[in-house]
Amino acid sequence: MNENIIKYGNTGISRIANEYKAIKVRNEDDVFNSKNKSLILMTQEIGEIGVRALLSYAISDLVDFFNLGKTMTAEQIAQTVELIIEEFGILKIDDFKLCFSRAKKGYYGQVYDRLDGQIILLWLNTYTENRINIAEDQSYRNHLETKQSFLNTSERLKKESHKRELEAFKLKTNYK
Amino acid sequence: MKNYFSHDYNASSDPKIIALIGDYGAVGYGIYWRIVEMLHSENEHKLPLKEYIIRAIAKQMSTSVEQTSAFINDCINVYELFIEEDGNFYSKRVLENIEKMEDIKEKRSNAGKISAEKRKNATCVEQSLTSVQQNLTSVQQNLTQSNKIKENKIKENKIKEIKDINKDCFVADKSAIKTKDLEFRKNEFKNNLEPFLEIYGRELLNDFFRYWTEHNPDGKKMRFEMEKVFDISKRLKTWSNNENKFRKAVGISEREKRLEGVAQLKADAAAILNHLNVKLS
């Protein structure tokens, strides 16, 4: 029995595991639409210890997946978590889930019997660059959509207004 | 060997000499220095004030005996260049010179002795160093030249020895159990292990020895004596292989240890998240 389980109890461990599994993110759009907050905002709600626990859980889950000779130690995971908080505070837990899911699928290349903090940070860098590009595209698309919608409304209003004026003129002039 | 005495260049400035030259001229000056030379060459640096000495000096300097006698007399009584004592005459200046020379001689002799001693020691050290260096060089050369040959020979010998042992196939001698005591047999077993020292190392052999020399409760037989067949080389080979396997297993357990740590961290993290009531979905 470890200290934290004694301190906090182990009744909710399976709940966390289920909830983490239940996070379904197939692409960046799912991440953008998620209601989960970024690490920085989560720190304000659950504190730094909560954020550390969250990332530790995510990385431990990742380490569990790979069958490696040179796997990570708990200490290495703790250090990696610190670096992630420093560098990737804007990401949500959904981002990590998506990034790690892609890593498991070999999206960032094959893992050759070694996994460490540096590799994870490289994956996150690649993921974040891609995410920023997609966010930019999406933002531009949204902008275009909003603009189009505004133009459509304006056109419709113009047409309605013209129709009303025409009706008023006909009434006034008894035009048939 | 020639001997020297100092003749200071301002000797003629001495008032006594000036007076001598004034009375006797250059001849007198010459006679004076001839007498001084004679005084230097004498053992006691004294000349007897005798007739034959005066005649000898007169002969050497081609002067008359009377003139020489008067001259010596004046040198003693008038110019005070010589001192008369117990029928002899000597020169204070000559004695001082001799003393000075003796002193210098002694100093030089001592310095020479010290220097010689040092040189002797240095030579000895140098010689010994040279001989050591020569020995070293020759040893190194020999080593370099014969190292490969030796190594090959050692390897060949080892292989031969091991082959011999294998040929003999060390099997516990049942009759020896009755005739020889336990300690003797243990030593014999130890001796049979020695040829394998370079191959397997001391640590492995010690473990092997400790295991196989464990004796039964009544202390009559050792473990290896209870085996039907006991070929040391083959047993050692198996022992070594098993140890390598064990080491690999330790390596795996290290990985398992890491994974255990990660699992514990995961459980800790989940416990904290649950305690903080974090909703992930």
Chai-1 contact restraints between the chains, C-beta under 6 A:
chainA,res_idxA,chainB,res_idxB,connection_type,confidence,min_distance_angstrom,max_distance_angstrom,comment,restraint_id
A,N2,B,Q264,contact,1.0,0.0,6.0,A-B,restraint_1
A,N2,B,D268,contact,1.0,0.0,6.0,A-B,restraint_2
A,N4,B,D268,contact,1.0,0.0,6.0,A-B,restraint_3
A,N4,B,A271,contact,1.0,0.0,6.0,A-B,restraint_4
A,I5,B,A271,contact,1.0,0.0,6.0,A-B,restraint_5
A,Y8,B,A271,contact,1.0,0.0,6.0,A-B,restraint_6
A,Y8,B,I272,contact,1.0,0.0,6.0,A-B,restraint_7
A,Y8,B,H275,contact,1.0,0.0,6.0,A-B,restraint_8
A,N10,B,A271,contact,1.0,0.0,6.0,A-B,restraint_9
A,G12,B,N274,contact,1.0,0.0,6.0,A-B,restraint_10
A,I13,B,A270,contact,1.0,0.0,6.0,A-B,restraint_11
A,I13,B,A271,contact,1.0,0.0,6.0,A-B,restraint_12
A,I16,B,A270,contact,1.0,0.0,6.0,A-B,restraint_13
A,I16,B,L273,contact,1.0,0.0,6.0,A-B,restraint_14
A,I16,B,N274,contact,1.0,0.0,6.0,A-B,restraint_15
A,E19,B,L280,contact,1.0,0.0,6.0,A-B,restraint_16
A,E19,B,S281,contact,1.0,0.0,6.0,A-B,restraint_17
A,Y20,B,L280,contact,1.0,0.0,6.0,A-B,restraint_18
A,A22,B,S281,contact,1.0,0.0,6.0,A-B,restraint_19
A,I23,B,L280,contact,1.0,0.0,6.0,A-B,restraint_20
A,I23,B,S281,contact,1.0,0.0,6.0,A-B,restraint_21
A,I46,B,L276,contact,1.0,0.0,6.0,A-B,restraint_22
A,I46,B,V278,contact,1.0,0.0,6.0,A-B,restraint_23
A,G50,B,L276,contact,1.0,0.0,6.0,A-B,restraint_24
A,G50,B,V278,contact,1.0,0.0,6.0,A-B,restraint_25
A,A53,B,A269,contact,1.0,0.0,6.0,A-B,restraint_26
A,A53,B,I272,contact,1.0,0.0,6.0,A-B,restraint_27
A,A53,B,L273,contact,1.0,0.0,6.0,A-B,restraint_28
A,S56,B,L265,contact,1.0,0.0,6.0,A-B,restraint_29
A,S56,B,A269,contact,1.0,0.0,6.0,A-B,restraint_30
A,Y57,B,K266,contact,1.0,0.0,6.0,A-B,restraint_31
A,Y57,B,A269,contact,1.0,0.0,6.0,A-B,restraint_32
A,Y57,B,A270,contact,1.0,0.0,6.0,A-B,restraint_33
A,S60,B,V262,contact,1.0,0.0,6.0,A-B,restraint_34
A,S60,B,L265,contact,1.0,0.0,6.0,A-B,restraint_35
A,S60,B,K266,contact,1.0,0.0,6.0,A-B,restraint_36
A,V63,B,V262,contact,1.0,0.0,6.0,A-B,restraint_37
A,T71,B,R258,contact,1.0,0.0,6.0,A-B,restraint_38
A,T73,B,R258,contact,1.0,0.0,6.0,A-B,restraint_39
A,T73,B,G261,contact,1.0,0.0,6.0,A-B,restraint_40
A,A74,B,G261,contact,1.0,0.0,6.0,A-B,restraint_41
A,A74,B,V262,contact,1.0,0.0,6.0,A-B,restraint_42
A,A74,B,L265,contact,1.0,0.0,6.0,A-B,restraint_43
A,I77,B,L265,contact,1.0,0.0,6.0,A-B,restraint_44
